[in-house]
C-alpha cells in the first residue's frame, strides 16, 4: 500500500492499494475515534461495494448508516444535496461524526459539499471507486453541485480527512468509465509528465494513480484555492464543461474533457501560443486510447456556457496552452477573445 500526505491547510493521507476496502475501518480508526459514520453513495456502487465498507466500519467500532441516491451526473443538483443534508440531520450526525463518500466523482462532490456545509463543516473521507475519482476528483478538496446554468457553479473548498483508494474496484467499471479516467490521466501527462501517457495507454493503474496523485498533490499544495498554478489542471475543461452541459450530460466528463483538450490545443496553436503539431500529437494519443473527438455543438453555444467558467476574473480568463506534450502554461485573454478562442478550437 502506497501513502501520500497532502499538506494543505488541513493535511491528510491518501492510501492507494489493491483490495484494501475491506480494511477501511481499521485504516480510518487510526485517524478517527469510533463515531457515527454516514456512507453517502449511489445506487450502482451501493449494490456492489457498500456492504464491504459497512462491515469493515462496524468491525472497527463505528456506528454506520447509509444515504443512497440515483446514479449519474443528473443527481448532482440542489435537490440531491438538500436530501443528503436532511438525511444527515435525521440521523443525528454531529460535528464529531464523519461522512464517507463511496463512489465516483458525483458522489465525492456531493458528499464533500454536504460535509462542508452541514453544521458549518464536518469531517469527510473519500473512498473513490472510479478511475477518474481515484486520480483526480477525490484529491484536492474541490466539492460542489451543478446548477441549471452550468457545471459546478455551487460548491466549496473542503479537504477530506483521508482518501482510501482501492483500485480493485476498477475491475467492475465499464470501458466508458475507464476511458473517463484515462482522459484525466492523459491531461495530467500533457500538463506535467509526458512519460505518464504511455503508462495510461498500457493500463498500468497502479503507476498511473500514484503518479497522477503525486502531480496533483504538488499542484494543490502550491495553490489550494485554484487561484493560479492549479488552473493548469483545467486544461480541456473550459470547452469540455460546455460540451457536457449541452449534451445534457450524455457525454460524460472524461469524454468531454478529451474533446475539449484537443479543441483548446488547436485554438492555442492558431493564436501562436502553442507550437504547431501539438494538437495533432494530442489527438493521435487520444484516438489511440479510443476516444471519439468530434464535437457536435456550435462555438456560439459552447461560448454561452463558457461565460460561466469559474476561471473568469473581471473581464479576463486564464486558458491553458500546451508548450509541448508534458508542459503547459497559463495565458490570460479577454472574455470577448474567448469567443474567438472557442471558434478557432472547433475549426477543422
N, C-alpha and C positions, 0 to 999 in steps of 0.2 A: 504494500500500500504506500502510495506517494503522498506527502504532505507539503502544501504550500501555506504560507502565512501571509495574508493580505494586511498590510499596515496602513490602514486608513484612519479616519477619526475614531472608528471602532475597529480594532483588529480582530481577525477571525481566521480559522483554519479552513482550508479546502482539502478534503481527503479524497483520493482517487484510487480506485481499485476495482477488481472484478469479483462479483458475488459478495459484496460487503454489506448489502442492505440488511441481511439477517442479523448483522452485528450493530445495526444503527443505534439501538437502545443503549448498549454498553458504551459506544463512542460518544453519544450525546451526554450520558451520565458523567463522563469525565469532565464535561464543561458546565453542566447544569445539575443542580439538585433535582430529584424527582418532584414533579409538579403536574399540573394538568396540561396535557398536550393535545391540541386540536389539529388533526390532519385535514388539510384542505387539498382536494384532488378532483379530477374529473371522472366521468362515468367509465371511460375506457380504462384509465390507469387503475381506478378503484377495483375493477374486476380482475386485474392481473396481479397487482403488487401490494394493494393496501393491507391484506391480511398478514403478509410477511412483516411489514413495518409495524402494524398493530401488535403482533405477537412479540416482536423484539422490544418494543417500548414497555409493554406490560411486564415482561420478564425483568426489565431493568427498574421497575418500580413506578413507572409513570401511569397516571390516570388518563385514559385515551378516549377521545371522541372523534367523529368524522363529519366533515362538511363536503358534500359531493354535488357538483353541478354539471350540466351538459358539456360535452367535449367540443372544442373548436373555438376559433377566433371570435365568432359571434357572441360568445359568452363573456367576452372581455369588455363589459359595459357597466354602466351605473347600476342597473338592476341586480346583476350578479354580485357586484361589490357591496351593495346595500344588504342583500340577503346574507352574505358572509358576516357582515358586522352584526346583523340581528341575531344570527346563529351563535356568534361568539358571546353576545350578551346573554342569550337564553341559556347557554351552557355555564354562565357564571365565571368566565375567564377573567383573571385579574392581571395586573402588571407584573406579577411574579411568575406567570404562566408562559406558554410558548405556542406559537403556530408553526406547523411543519408543512411546507409546500412539497407535495409529492406529485410530480408530473413534469410537463414541458414548460415552455415559456409563458403560455397563457396562465397556467396555474401559478407559476412563480411570480409573475407580475401582479396578479390579483391578490395573492396571499401577502406579498410584500407591501402592497398599498394598504391592505386592511391592517397589517401589523403596524405600519407607520402612523395610522390614524385612529385605531381603536384605543381608547383611553389615552390618547395623545402619544401612543407608541409603546408596543410590547415586543418582546424578542420573537424572531422567527428563524427557522432553519430551512435551507434549500436541500431537497433531495431530488435532483433532476433525473428524469427518466428518458429524455430525448437527447440526441446528438447536439442539436442546436442549443438546448438549455445547458448541457454539460460544459460546452466550450465558451458560451457567451452569456446567455440570459441569466444564469444563476450567479454570476460573478459581477461585482461592482456596485450593487445597491440601487440600480435603476428599477423603479416599480411604477405601475400605472395601469390605466384603462383607456379604451378608445371612446371618443365621443362621436356623435353623428357626423361632425365636420371632418374628423380625421383620426389618425392613429396616435395613441399615447399622449393625448392632449391634456390629460389629468394624471397626476402622479406625484411621487416624492422620491428623494434620495434616502434610502433606508437600508443600511448594510445588514446582511444576515449575521447571525451569531455563529454560523457554521455552514459549510456545504459538504454534503456527503454524496459523492458521485460514484455510482456503481454502473460501470459501462456494460455489464452483463445484460442490462435492460435493453440494449441496442438489438439484442437477438430477436426481440418481438416487434421491432419497428418495420413498417412497410418501406419499400425502396424510396418512395417520395419523401418520407421523413428523413431518411438517411441523406438524401440529396439536400434537404433544407440545411442540415448541419454541415454538409460539405461546402455549401456556398459560403457560410460564415467562416469556416476554417480557411478556405481559399482567400477570403477577404483578409484574414489575419496575415496570410502569407504575402499577399500583394502589399499590404501596409508595412510589414516588418521583417519578413523572412522568406525569401524565395524558396529555400530548401524545404520548407514545410509543405509546399504544394505537392511534391511528388509523394510524400507520405499520405496526404489526403487521398490522392488518386489510387494509392495502393490499399487504402482501407486500414491503415495501421492506427486503430483507435487509441490505443494506449499512448503512443507517441504524440498523436495529434492533440488529444485532450491536454496532456501535460504541457506541450509547447504553447498551445493557444492560451491556457490559463496563465502560463508564465508571461506571455506577451501582454495579456490584458491586465494582469496584476501590476506589472511595471507601469503601464499607462495610467491605470486608475490611481495608483499611489501618487503619481505625479500630478494628477488632475481629477480629483474625486468628483467635483461638481460639473464636469463637462464644459469647462469654460475655454479650453484651448486644445492642448495636445490630444485629449480623449476624443475630440471630434474627428480625428483620423479614422476611428472605428465606425464612423457613419458613412464610410465610402459605399456608394451604391444605394444608400437609404433615402436620399432626397428624392430621387426618381422612383426608387423601389417602393416607398410608402404610398406614393400616388397610385402606382400600379395595383398594389394590394387593395386599396380603398375602392378604386374604380371597378375592380373585378368582384366587389362585394366579398373579398377575401377568399374567392375560389382559387386565386393564385396565391399560394402560401408565401410566408415571409422569405424563406430562403430562395425560392424560385424568383420572387420579385427582386430580391437583392442581386441575384445573378444577372438579371436583365439590366438592373439599374447600374451595376458596376461597369458593364460594357458601354452603356449609353453615356455614363459620366466620363469614362476614359476617352471615348470618341469625341465628346464635346471639349474636353481639356486639350486634346490634340489639335482640334480645329482652332482653339484660342491660343495655340503655341505655348501652352502651359505644360504639356507632356510631349516627349519625343514621339515622332511618327513610328508607328508599328507596335506601340504598347497595347493599344486596344485590340489589335488583331491577335497579338500573343495571348492576351487575356481571354478573348472569345474562343481561341483554339483550346485553351485549358478547360474552360467551362463546357465546351461542346464535348471534349474528351470525357469529362465527368458525367455527361448525359443530360445537359440542360438544353431546353428549347429557349433561345434567346430573343424570339420575336416579341414585339410589344404591340398589342392590339388596341392601343389608345392614342389619341392625338396629343401633340405637345401642349395645346391650349388647355385640354382637360387636366393633364398632369400638372401644369403650372398652377392651376387653381388650388390644388391640394398642397403644392409645394409652398404656397404663400403662408401656410400654417406650420412650416418647418420650424422646429424649436431652435435651430441654429441661427435664425434671423435675429439680428440685433440692430434696432433702428431701421435704417434703410440698407443694411449690409447683410450678407450671408456668407459664411465660410463654406467653400466647396473643397473637395478632396481631389487633388491632381496627382496621378502617379508620375514619379520620375523614372521609374522602371518597375519591373515585377520584383517587389521586395522593398520598395521605398516610395513613400508618398509625402506630399506637403500640403499645407492648407493655403488657400488663396481666397481673399475676400473679393466679392463682386457686389454690385448694387442689385437691389431687388428687381428693377427693370431689366438688368442684364441677365437675371436668372431665366427669364422667358427665352432669351436667345440661346442661353446655355442648353436648355432642355430641347429646343428646336434643333440645335446642332447635334445633340446626342441621339436624336431619333432619325436623323437623316441617314439614308443608306450609304 
